[in-house]
């Protein structure tokens, strides 16, 4: 999937209701897990995380 030019993945784990996610911004790889039964909510949470990381990166370079 793609959000604001950043490719990311969201995948179910063996544990019901837990999703594994990962994305890269430059050389930095971010990954983690989120707990929800709804797949679209898991995707949205990763998109919000990407937004936070991009905002933090913009503040560093400004």
N, CA, C and O atoms as CSV, one atom per row, in Angstrom:
chain,resi,resn,atom,element,x,y,z
A,1,UNK,N,N,0.840,-1.167,0.000
A,1,UNK,CA,C,0.000,0.000,0.000
A,1,UNK,C,C,0.891,1.238,0.000
A,1,UNK,O,O,2.095,1.144,0.238
A,2,UNK,N,N,0.305,2.377,-0.263
A,2,UNK,CA,C,1.067,3.606,-0.343
A,2,UNK,C,C,0.278,4.730,0.331
A,2,UNK,O,O,-0.932,4.859,0.144
A,3,UNK,N,N,0.993,5.542,1.120
A,3,UNK,CA,C,0.393,6.705,1.773
A,3,UNK,C,C,1.400,7.838,1.715
A,3,UNK,O,O,2.497,7.731,2.263
A,4,UNK,N,N,1.028,8.923,1.053
A,4,UNK,CA,C,1.888,10.097,0.899
A,4,UNK,C,C,3.262,9.749,0.310
A,4,UNK,O,O,4.279,10.330,0.689
A,5,UNK,N,N,3.267,8.802,-0.611
A,5,UNK,CA,C,4.508,8.419,-1.270
A,5,UNK,C,C,5.347,7.412,-0.502
A,5,UNK,O,O,6.440,7.062,-0.947
A,6,UNK,N,N,4.868,6.942,0.629
A,6,UNK,CA,C,5.578,5.972,1.457
A,6,UNK,C,C,4.883,4.617,1.315
A,6,UNK,O,O,3.691,4.491,1.594
A,7,UNK,N,N,5.636,3.611,0.882
A,7,UNK,CA,C,5.087,2.262,0.795
A,7,UNK,C,C,5.064,1.636,2.184
A,7,UNK,O,O,6.015,1.777,2.953
A,8,UNK,N,N,3.972,0.944,2.499
A,8,UNK,CA,C,3.874,0.273,3.789
A,8,UNK,C,C,3.121,-1.031,3.642
A,8,UNK,O,O,2.376,-1.233,2.683
A,9,UNK,N,N,3.327,-1.917,4.611
A,9,UNK,CA,C,2.631,-3.196,4.629
A,9,UNK,C,C,1.922,-3.364,5.968
A,9,UNK,O,O,2.399,-2.911,7.009
A,10,UNK,N,N,0.786,-4.020,5.911
A,10,UNK,CA,C,0.033,-4.396,7.102
A,10,UNK,C,C,-0.391,-5.839,6.891
A,10,UNK,O,O,-1.004,-6.172,5.877
A,11,UNK,N,N,-0.064,-6.696,7.855
A,11,UNK,CA,C,-0.379,-8.119,7.701
A,11,UNK,C,C,-0.900,-8.688,9.018
A,11,UNK,O,O,-0.486,-8.267,10.099
A,12,UNK,N,N,-1.812,-9.648,8.911
A,12,UNK,CA,C,-2.314,-10.353,10.092
A,12,UNK,C,C,-1.189,-11.190,10.687
A,12,UNK,O,O,-0.303,-11.660,9.974
A,13,UNK,N,N,-1.237,-11.367,11.996
A,13,UNK,CA,C,-0.311,-12.279,12.654
A,13,UNK,C,C,-1.073,-13.540,13.041
A,13,UNK,O,O,-2.272,-13.652,12.787
A,14,UNK,N,N,-0.380,-14.473,13.647
A,14,UNK,CA,C,-1.032,-15.710,14.090
A,14,UNK,C,C,-1.993,-15.445,15.253
A,14,UNK,O,O,-2.892,-16.242,15.519
A,15,UNK,N,N,-1.792,-14.329,15.933
A,15,UNK,CA,C,-2.654,-13.962,17.058
A,15,UNK,C,C,-3.857,-13.193,16.518
A,15,UNK,O,O,-3.673,-12.172,15.854
A,16,UNK,N,N,-5.068,-13.645,16.778
A,16,UNK,CA,C,-6.251,-12.937,16.282
A,16,UNK,C,C,-6.323,-11.502,16.796
A,16,UNK,O,O,-6.140,-11.251,17.987
A,17,UNK,N,N,-6.590,-10.569,15.893
A,17,UNK,CA,C,-6.742,-9.178,16.270
A,17,UNK,C,C,-5.445,-8.399,16.368
A,17,UNK,O,O,-5.457,-7.235,16.769
A,18,UNK,N,N,-4.325,-9.012,16.012
A,18,UNK,CA,C,-3.032,-8.324,16.048
A,18,UNK,C,C,-2.487,-8.237,14.628
A,18,UNK,O,O,-2.464,-9.225,13.894
A,19,UNK,N,N,-2.051,-7.041,14.257
A,19,UNK,CA,C,-1.548,-6.775,12.908
A,19,UNK,C,C,-0.103,-6.306,12.979
A,19,UNK,O,O,0.250,-5.499,13.839
A,20,UNK,N,N,0.731,-6.808,12.081
A,20,UNK,CA,C,2.127,-6.396,11.962
A,20,UNK,C,C,2.222,-5.373,10.840
A,20,UNK,O,O,1.637,-5.571,9.775
A,21,UNK,N,N,2.954,-4.274,11.063
A,21,UNK,CA,C,3.093,-3.248,10.029
A,21,UNK,C,C,4.558,-2.861,9.874
A,21,UNK,O,O,5.379,-3.068,10.767
A,22,UNK,N,N,4.861,-2.285,8.693
A,22,UNK,CA,C,6.227,-1.843,8.416
A,22,UNK,C,C,6.217,-0.810,7.302
A,22,UNK,O,O,5.449,-0.918,6.346
A,23,UNK,N,N,7.085,0.204,7.437
A,23,UNK,CA,C,7.292,1.178,6.374
A,23,UNK,C,C,8.705,1.728,6.471
A,23,UNK,O,O,9.353,1.615,7.512
A,24,UNK,N,N,9.181,2.327,5.379
A,24,UNK,CA,C,10.521,2.913,5.313
A,24,UNK,C,C,10.402,4.370,4.899
A,24,UNK,O,O,9.670,4.712,3.971
A,25,UNK,N,N,11.139,5.226,5.608
A,25,UNK,CA,C,11.286,6.625,5.210
A,25,UNK,C,C,12.787,6.846,5.090
A,25,UNK,O,O,13.502,6.888,6.091
A,26,UNK,N,N,13.254,6.987,3.862
A,26,UNK,CA,C,14.686,7.101,3.638
A,26,UNK,C,C,15.374,5.801,4.022
A,26,UNK,O,O,14.990,4.729,3.555
A,27,UNK,N,N,16.389,5.896,4.872
A,27,UNK,CA,C,17.115,4.709,5.339
A,27,UNK,C,C,16.477,4.085,6.568
A,27,UNK,O,O,16.838,2.979,6.970
A,28,UNK,N,N,15.534,4.791,7.157
A,28,UNK,CA,C,14.951,4.378,8.422
A,28,UNK,C,C,13.752,3.450,8.206
A,28,UNK,O,O,12.796,3.804,7.516
A,29,UNK,N,N,13.819,2.258,8.806
A,29,UNK,CA,C,12.728,1.285,8.733
A,29,UNK,C,C,11.978,1.321,10.058
A,29,UNK,O,O,12.576,1.179,11.125
A,30,UNK,N,N,10.682,1.509,9.981
A,30,UNK,CA,C,9.826,1.510,11.165
A,30,UNK,C,C,8.912,0.300,11.075
A,30,UNK,O,O,8.354,0.010,10.016
A,31,UNK,N,N,8.760,-0.405,12.189
A,31,UNK,CA,C,7.857,-1.554,12.200
A,31,UNK,C,C,7.249,-1.686,13.585
A,31,UNK,O,O,7.767,-1.151,14.565
A,32,UNK,N,N,6.156,-2.399,13.645
A,32,UNK,CA,C,5.499,-2.602,14.922
A,32,UNK,C,C,4.238,-3.418,14.770
A,32,UNK,O,O,3.978,-4.013,13.724
A,33,UNK,N,N,3.461,-3.434,15.836
A,33,UNK,CA,C,2.206,-4.180,15.854
A,33,UNK,C,C,1.110,-3.260,16.363
A,33,UNK,O,O,1.358,-2.340,17.142
A,34,UNK,N,N,-0.096,-3.525,15.911
A,34,UNK,CA,C,-1.266,-2.817,16.422
A,34,UNK,C,C,-2.355,-3.849,16.677
A,34,UNK,O,O,-2.444,-4.868,15.992
A,35,UNK,N,N,-3.171,-3.565,17.668
A,35,UNK,CA,C,-4.210,-4.517,18.050
A,35,UNK,C,C,-5.579,-3.962,17.711
A,35,UNK,O,O,-6.012,-2.959,18.279
A,36,UNK,N,N,-6.259,-4.619,16.784
A,36,UNK,CA,C,-7.626,-4.272,16.405
A,36,UNK,C,C,-8.207,-5.425,15.604
A,36,UNK,O,O,-7.468,-6.162,14.951
A,37,UNK,N,N,-9.500,-5.585,15.648
A,37,UNK,CA,C,-10.146,-6.639,14.868
A,37,UNK,C,C,-10.495,-6.169,13.460
A,37,UNK,O,O,-10.827,-6.983,12.598
A,38,UNK,N,N,-10.423,-4.862,13.225
A,38,UNK,CA,C,-10.839,-4.288,11.945
A,38,UNK,C,C,-9.606,-3.957,11.104
A,38,UNK,O,O,-8.753,-3.175,11.524
A,39,UNK,N,N,-9.517,-4.551,9.923
A,39,UNK,CA,C,-8.338,-4.344,9.077
A,39,UNK,C,C,-8.169,-2.895,8.627
A,39,UNK,O,O,-7.046,-2.397,8.556
A,40,UNK,N,N,-9.264,-2.224,8.328
A,40,UNK,CA,C,-9.165,-0.823,7.893
A,40,UNK,C,C,-8.659,0.090,9.009
A,40,UNK,O,O,-7.985,1.084,8.739
A,41,UNK,N,N,-8.975,-0.236,10.238
A,41,UNK,CA,C,-8.476,0.545,11.369
A,41,UNK,C,C,-6.968,0.341,11.525
A,41,UNK,O,O,-6.246,1.288,11.836
A,42,UNK,N,N,-6.496,-0.865,11.317
A,42,UNK,CA,C,-5.057,-1.137,11.376
A,42,UNK,C,C,-4.329,-0.325,10.309
A,42,UNK,O,O,-3.276,0.254,10.578
A,43,UNK,N,N,-4.880,-0.281,9.111
A,43,UNK,CA,C,-4.288,0.498,8.018
A,43,UNK,C,C,-4.283,1.978,8.377
A,43,UNK,O,O,-3.279,2.658,8.164
A,44,UNK,N,N,-5.371,2.478,8.909
A,44,UNK,CA,C,-5.463,3.893,9.272
A,44,UNK,C,C,-4.440,4.261,10.334
A,44,UNK,O,O,-3.840,5.334,10.276
A,45,UNK,N,N,-4.238,3.384,11.297
A,45,UNK,CA,C,-3.253,3.647,12.348
A,45,UNK,C,C,-1.844,3.757,11.774
A,45,UNK,O,O,-1.056,4.590,12.221
A,46,UNK,N,N,-1.526,2.929,10.794
A,46,UNK,CA,C,-0.210,3.016,10.154
A,46,UNK,C,C,-0.100,4.320,9.364
A,46,UNK,O,O,0.950,4.962,9.377
A,47,UNK,N,N,-1.156,4.711,8.688
A,47,UNK,CA,C,-1.138,5.975,7.948
A,47,UNK,C,C,-0.908,7.152,8.889
A,47,UNK,O,O,-0.159,8.071,8.557
A,48,UNK,N,N,-1.536,7.133,10.045
A,48,UNK,CA,C,-1.327,8.197,11.031
A,48,UNK,C,C,0.104,8.189,11.550
A,48,UNK,O,O,0.682,9.249,11.790
A,49,UNK,N,N,0.671,7.017,11.722
A,49,UNK,CA,C,2.072,6.913,12.164
A,49,UNK,C,C,3.005,7.491,11.106
A,49,UNK,O,O,3.963,8.189,11.437
A,50,UNK,N,N,2.729,7.204,9.838
A,50,UNK,CA,C,3.527,7.763,8.740
A,50,UNK,C,C,3.434,9.284,8.760
A,50,UNK,O,O,4.445,9.970,8.612
A,51,UNK,N,N,2.237,9.809,8.942
A,51,UNK,CA,C,2.058,11.267,9.017
A,51,UNK,C,C,2.896,11.869,10.136
A,51,UNK,O,O,3.535,12.903,9.940
A,52,UNK,N,N,2.901,11.233,11.316
A,52,UNK,CA,C,3.697,11.731,12.447
A,52,UNK,C,C,5.187,11.717,12.124
A,52,UNK,O,O,5.901,12.670,12.437
A,53,UNK,N,N,5.653,10.647,11.504
A,53,UNK,CA,C,7.074,10.536,11.171
A,53,UNK,C,C,7.477,11.587,10.128
A,53,UNK,O,O,8.544,12.191,10.232
A,54,UNK,N,N,6.629,11.799,9.136
A,54,UNK,CA,C,6.928,12.806,8.113
A,54,UNK,C,C,6.943,14.209,8.721
A,54,UNK,O,O,7.780,15.036,8.359
A,55,UNK,N,N,6.023,14.473,9.641
A,55,UNK,CA,C,5.967,15.784,10.297
A,55,UNK,C,C,7.223,16.003,11.147
A,55,UNK,O,O,7.788,17.097,11.151
A,56,UNK,N,N,7.653,14.979,11.856
A,56,UNK,CA,C,8.867,15.084,12.679
A,56,UNK,C,C,10.093,15.294,11.798
A,56,UNK,O,O,10.985,16.065,12.152
A,57,UNK,N,N,10.144,14.622,10.665
A,57,UNK,CA,C,11.255,14.779,9.735
A,57,UNK,C,C,11.286,16.191,9.152
A,57,UNK,O,O,12.362,16.760,8.968
A,58,UNK,N,N,10.124,16.754,8.863
A,58,UNK,CA,C,10.037,18.106,8.322
A,58,UNK,C,C,10.524,19.126,9.352
A,58,UNK,O,O,11.167,20.111,8.991
A,59,UNK,N,N,10.220,18.894,10.629
A,59,UNK,CA,C,10.678,19.808,11.679
A,59,UNK,C,C,12.189,19.751,11.835
A,59,UNK,O,O,12.822,20.774,12.094
A,60,UNK,N,N,12.780,18.564,11.681
A,60,UNK,CA,C,14.231,18.426,11.796
A,60,UNK,C,C,14.954,19.153,10.684
A,60,UNK,O,O,15.994,19.772,10.914
A,61,UNK,N,N,14.413,19.084,9.482
A,61,UNK,CA,C,15.090,19.688,8.325
A,61,UNK,C,C,14.822,21.180,8.215
A,61,UNK,O,O,15.530,21.879,7.490
A,62,UNK,N,N,13.811,21.682,8.921
A,62,UNK,CA,C,13.493,23.117,8.838
A,62,UNK,C,C,14.410,23.962,9.692
A,62,UNK,O,O,14.269,25.184,9.727
